[in-house]
Amino acid sequence: MSDPTAVSRRLVAVFAADVEGYSRLMGADEVGTLQGLTERRAILDRFIGEHRGRIANTAGDSVLAEFGSAVEAVQCAVDAQTALAEANAGLAPDRRICFRIGIHIGDVMVHAGDLFGDGVNIAARLQSIAKPGSVCISGATYDQVRKVLPISFVDLGAQQVKNIREPIRAYQVGAPSETREAAAAHVEEAESPPLMPDKPSIAVLAFENMSGDPEQEYFADGMVEEIITALSRFHWLFVIARNSSFTFKGKAVDIKEVGRRLGVRYVLEGSVREASGKVRITGQLIDAVTGTHIWADRFERDLTDVFALQDEVTVAVVSAIQPKLLQTEIAMAARRRSENLTAYEFYLRARQQFYLTTREGVAEAIRLAHRALELDPRFGLVAALAGASHTRNVIEGYAVDPQFDRKEAVRLRDLALSIDDSDPDTLAWAAVISAYTVGDYESGVALADRAVALNPNSSQAWGCRGWVHRIAGLPEEAVQSFERAMRMSPVDPLLHRAFTGMAYALIELGRFDEAILAAKKAQRQNPAWSATCCCLAAAFAHLGRDAEAREAAARVFVVDPAFTISARIARGGQSNAKLLIEGLRKAGLPE
């Protein structure tokens, strides 16, 4: 005889189903709803049995079942939803009884036949974000069924759900045939929020006019439109159009509800107040899933030229929130298990590794970028990043076979441009590859200039432009570009790259004291990059500060034990760095 108090564990596919709007239906017609629920439960229970599932827990309008196979669980859910949609076909939209279903593979506890644990909780949370009449599955479930079932899936991105610490990757399950699509079409869509896109998404709400002056209303609305337009230039960002985000204008809103209704992860809101010839603008960026504040700031300007002020505030706001969005996305990707990543998240991780500037980091960036390309061969931006990583292998002396890395860099650059030659960040990396790998300074400069023209708010595009103009022998333009990049992203964790690039350019301009200041700032952020150490050694040597030059030169060997000046020149990128090379020689670094 089994012990009723015993608790066992097992790995199962957990199937959680619940009726959408059950309280509303009961309030309208208790008898009719109970009768309709009984009929639909019979349908659902039949399909669970046919697919070898076991019903564990039931409570009112909800059902919890377990399956030994993820494939059986998902197929059961799709079949059941099709039959349930057909049962609803003749009813008015407000009388349809629609189930939401969530499925997750996880470890569960079994006690007296009931299921407990995180596996159950996750399935229940997935059920709560599914559309009425549809199925939502976890990334772990998706990995098991995507190659087996003839069903389409829509990536909903990582979802932060209640009482679960880590975000859960979620997928909306489609239908395998037109018949099922037609049946599912009977499900009321008006109450369902749009799907979360598979890249960062943001809505900019109308800024609140705190002045009571109608003129300020026009100013605020115009500024928000400029912000929306500026954010739209970042091709990696999904931006809700003004017509949708302005529907909340003048209303007291719950940011989480705004995010759900618009299908976005982030919401930017703010206010405008005018007094004594000055205008004060406040803004805050909020994670609409968790309600967390990511960024907030206040801008105060003289109210003279309204249009110039709109442009100035737009640049300030966009330059502040764009890096914050990217950093937040990278941090979230880093917390997720690698087997559940999408192409975009592989790109985010690759980008993070690329900017470490270490041998291991570049190798990992290449690996992750190729994983992303396997999932999405038309991902031009990640192809450009992969090409830039191969270029870095050559420039930093990491390459085992420099010829191979050069060829790969060019191949990936050409692939990226063939996919999308209008994305500013893709153009920026293509510019670096052209200038550093091929030595085609003219094309590199043209690509970099086009990148910043397409998106003058991209700190990455300005940073790449700085590097390209530096190698092309245009140090003044390089300094201006790096200054622009740093002004746009003043707290960027990758700021050491811009400071090092500026130090390079300042050396060629003979501004050695300034070069030392820039290089020291870079070194405080990342002491393990040989390029920064070289800048310090050369600048100190030119100023006759020999002891400090020797100390910096010794640091070069700590980072790069095999360093020689001839090897640095052979890697490329030094043809217009005459003062740098001269300074390295003065510092006593070996030829």
Summary of the structure (lengths in Angstrom):
residues: 591
radius of gyration: 28.7
end to end distance: 84.1
largest distance: 93.6
contacts: 2101
relative contact order: 0.05
helix: 56%
strand: 16%
